[in-house]
């Protein structure tokens, strides 16, 4: 974190932030709220980055192609250091005081648990004893619904100091410790390509891994699983595949003026409109934030028009019945592609995104995009 030294260096040279120069950060650390002036920054979608990384590993293990570069949407936090916003000191101090107290309490509890576990594990050399002690602390960890510790058969050959390249590679691992919903599981061996023990991933947990909690739509992970299945089905039928991209134009306005709870209602309304518009086996996906995608098979211009008409009708109904002083505004684009063995889902999505951003640009030119 270099923002504070940056502030000092500027002040030593007679420059004040934001009066003389604007400053922004790039990681949205909690401490950025406490600087004077508070730091304008962007938040990295850490959760989505983790999911995307696991997804890439999984597809690589399956021998399926995956784009090397992924683009995830960031969130901008406008504060004082860019000169855009003043501070309500009393309100902010109360909020920060409560947050700091909660953070300190959580860290104290975490340090206490970790310290006891570290002491307990010190000097343990037998695998069976390690498993027992880990199992105890896993059970005591509040909020943990499942835990799996899996090892290669010859795991001790991978210890530091050994030449990793000389160790025979195995595709099988053993779940040495397994817990699911407070129930201990027997040991099981499975292929490393599965990432997790397949016999113990229930349908609800598997469903959660590809479902968006807020909207009930599929999440970005489903794009590479169910989406690929739709593409394979289209290729097999020699059919056309439709990819639809949508992005809210005014979510920031809604969040800033009516609160994030109202913003969530607006996001849910868009999700409901997409589900209402789908008349076949379409996959409706919340890609993250205010971005959505839909994938459908055997689409033509007529079917696409029906989808768009129903989508716009659903949004109009919400806007008409909405008691708040705003309308949901959406930019969207789509692609309809005749599939063959070389068809790539990412390329179809790129075309849809390009048309969506073109619509955004046209609204910008006409001054329509930022209307409430």
N, C-alpha and C positions, 0 to 999 in steps of 0.2 A: 504494500500500500504506500504510494508515494505522494498522495495528495497533500498531506500535512507539510512535508518538507517543501513542496511546491508553493504552498501558501506562504511559508516563512521566507523563502527565497524572493518571492515577488514583493512581499512587504518590505524586506531589507532594501529593495531597489526603488521603493516609493510607489509601487503599484498595489492597488486594492482590488480584491475580488468581491463582487462582480463589477464594481464601478469602472475599473480601467481595463479589465480583461476577464473573459469568461473561462471557466474551468469545468471540466466534466470528468467523471470516472467511468469505469467499465465493468464493475463487478457487484455493485449494490451491497457491499458489506454493511452490517448493522451500524457500524461506527460512523458511516458517512452521514447519518441523520444528526449526529451530535456535533459535527464541526460547525463553526461559525465563520462564514455562511455554510449552511448545509449543502451537501454535494449533489448536484444533478448527475445521474448515472444511469446505466442500463443494467437490468437483471438478466442473468443468463438462465435459460430454462434447464436447470440442473437435472430435474426429474426426467424431462423428455430426452436430455442428452444421454442419461443412463439407459433409458429404454431403447434408444436408437443404437447405442453401443452393443447391448445384449442382442438386439435383433441382428446386427451385422455379424456378430460372432456365430449366432445360430444359423444364419443363411450360409455363412462360410463353411461351417461344419457339415451342412447339408449339400455342399457343392453347388449352390445356386448363386448366380451372378448378383452383385449388388453394387450400386453406385459408390465410388470411393468417398465422394464428398456429400455431406448432408447439410441442408440449410434449415435451421430451426429459428422460429420467430422470437426475438428478444422483446423485453418490456422496458420502456423508457420511464424513468422516475424524475419528473421535473421538480427541482427544489430551488435553492437560492443562488448557487454558484454560477449559474448561467445568466442571472439577472432577470429571470422570468417570474419569480414568485417571492412574496414577502413571507415573514414568519409570524405566526400567532404564538408568541413565546409561552404564555401561561398554559394554553392547551397542549402544546408540544411537550413542555416540561412534565406535565402530569402523565401524559401517555408514555414518554420515555422512562419516567421513574418506575411506572408499573412494569414496563417491558424489561428494564434492567433487573428489577427484583426477581422477576420470573426466570430470567436467564441465569442469574447467580444461583438461585435455588436448584434449577435443573442441572447446572454444571457441578454443584456440590454433590448432588445425588449421584451423578454419573461418575465423578472422580472417586467417590466412596466405593461404589460397586466395582469399578475397574481396578482400584487399588487392592481390594480384598481378593479379587480374582487373580490378579498378577502375583500376589503373595502366595496364594493357595497353589498356583501352578509352578512356582519356582522350584526347581530341583526334581520335578517329576520326569521320569525317563521311560516309563512303561505306557504303551499305547492304551491299554485297558484302563489304567488309572486316570490318564488324561481325559478319556471319554467320559468317565464317571464324573469328574470334576466339572467339565464343560457342561455336561447334562444338568448338573445342579444349578449352575448360574443361568443357563438357558431357561430353565423352568421359572427362576425368580425374576426374569426380565419381564416387566409389565408391558402389555400391549403387543407382545410377540406371539403371533398365532401359529407360526411354523418355523422350523429350523432344521437344516440338513447339513451335516458335516460329511463330506465325501472324499475319499482318498484313493489314489492309485494303489494297486496291489503292492508295488515296490516303492512306496512313497518315500522311505528313508534313503533311497538312492538319489533323491533330488535335493538332499540337504546341501547347504553352502559348502564350498570346497570341492564338491564333486563336479566332474566334467559332464554337463547336462547332455551334450551331444553323444556321449558314449552310453547313456542309459537307454535301454530298449524302450521304444514307445508302445504304450498299451492303449487300446481304445476303451477298455473297461475300467470302471471305478466302482467302489463299494461305499454305500451309505453306512458309515460307522455309527453315527448318531442321527436319529430322526425323530422329530416331534411335530405333530399336527393337531391343532385344537386341544392342547394339553394332554394328548395321548402319545405315549412312546411307541415307536414303530420298530419292527424287527429289521435286522440288516438285510439289504438287498443290493444286488449287483446290476448295473445298467450301463448302456453305452454312453460315452462322454458326449456324443452328439445331441443327446436329449437334454443336456444342461441340468435337468432336475429329475429326480426319481419318478418315472411316469406312473407307476402304480399308486402313488400317494398324492397326486395332484387331482383333487376332486373337481367336478364340473363347475362348481361355483367359483373356485379359485382360478381355474383356467379361464372362465368367462370374465372375471375381474381383470385379468391381464390384458384383455383386448377391448374392454368396455370403458367408456368415459363416465366417471362417477356423476358428474353434474347433469349431463343430458341423456344418458342411456344409449347414446350412439356408440359405434365402434371408435376406438382411438387409432392413433397413427400406426401402431403396430399391426393392426388388421389390414392396413394397406398392402403390406408385404406378405400376408398369409391368405386371407380371404380374397383380397384383390387379385393376387396371382392365380388363385383358383378360378376366379371369374374369367381371367384372361385365357387360361388353359382351356376352359370350357368354350369360350368364343372361338379359339383356334380350332378346336376339335369339330365344332359345328360350322366352321367357315363363316362365322357371323361377325357382325360389327360390335365393337365395344364403345360405350359412352363413358367419358370421364368429365365430371362437372366440378368446378372450383368456385367457391364463394367466400367473400370476406366482408365483414361488417365495416361500414364507412365511419360510423359515429359511436363506437363503443367507448372510446376515451371520453367523449363529451358526456355520455350517459354516466360513466363511472365518476367523473369529476363533479357532476352537478346533482346526481341522485344517489350516489353511493354504489359500491360494488355489488351489494345484494340486488339492487335493481338491474345492474349490468348483467348479473347471472340470470335474471328473469328474461332479459332480452336475448341472451345467448340460447337459453332454453326454448324461447319462441322460434328462433331460427331453426333449431334442431327439429322441433315439432313440425314446422313448415316443410322441411325436407322429407320427413317420414310421411307426411300427408301427401306429398307430391309423388311419392314412389308407388307405382302400380304393379310392379313385378318383383323380382328378387334383387332389387338394388341394394348396395351396401352404402349406408350413410355414415360418414366418418367425421368426427371433430378432430381436425389435424392438430389443434392446439390453439389456445387463446380464442380469437374470433374468426379462425379459418376453418372451412368445411370443405369436404369433397364427397362426391357420390359416384359410384361405379355401377353401371348397368350393362346388360347384354342384349343383343338383338334390337338395337335402337336404330330408328330412321328419323327423318326430319319431322314427321307427324308425331311420333312418340315423344320426341324432344320438345315440340311445341306444347303438347299436353302437360308435360312435366313442368315447363316454365310457367304456363298459365296457372296451374294449381299452386305452384310455389308463390307466385306474386299475389294470388288471391288470398292465400293463408296469411301472408304478411300484411296485406291491406286490412284483413279482419282484425288482426292484433292491433294495428295502429289506430283503427277506428274505435275499438273498445278500450284502448289504453287510457288510463286516468291521468298519467303523467304527461307533461308538456314536451313530448318528443316522439318522433317516429323512427322505427328501425329502418335503416337504409343499407342496402346491400349492393355490392358489385360482384358480378359473376361472369364466367366464361365456360366454354365446354369444347370438347372434341369428340367426334364420331369417327372411328377408325375401322376400316376393313382389316381384320386380323389375318396374319400369317405367322409362320414359325419365327420370323424376325421381329415381330411386334414387341415393343418394350413398354411396360406400364408407365415408367418414369417419363418416357418421351410423350406419351399421351397426356400425362399430367402437366408437363411443361407447356404444351400447346394450350391447354385449358387455362393455366395460370397466366400465360401471355395475353390471352384475350380478356381475362378478368382485369389485369392491370391496365390494358388499353381502355377498358370501360372506366376505370378509376381516373385515368388521365383525362378522358373526355369530360367527366364530371368536374374535375379540377379546373379545366379551361372554362367551363360554363359557370363555375362558382357554386356547384350543387353539392359537392362531396361533403362539405362541413356544415351544411344546414342541419338544424336540430330536428 
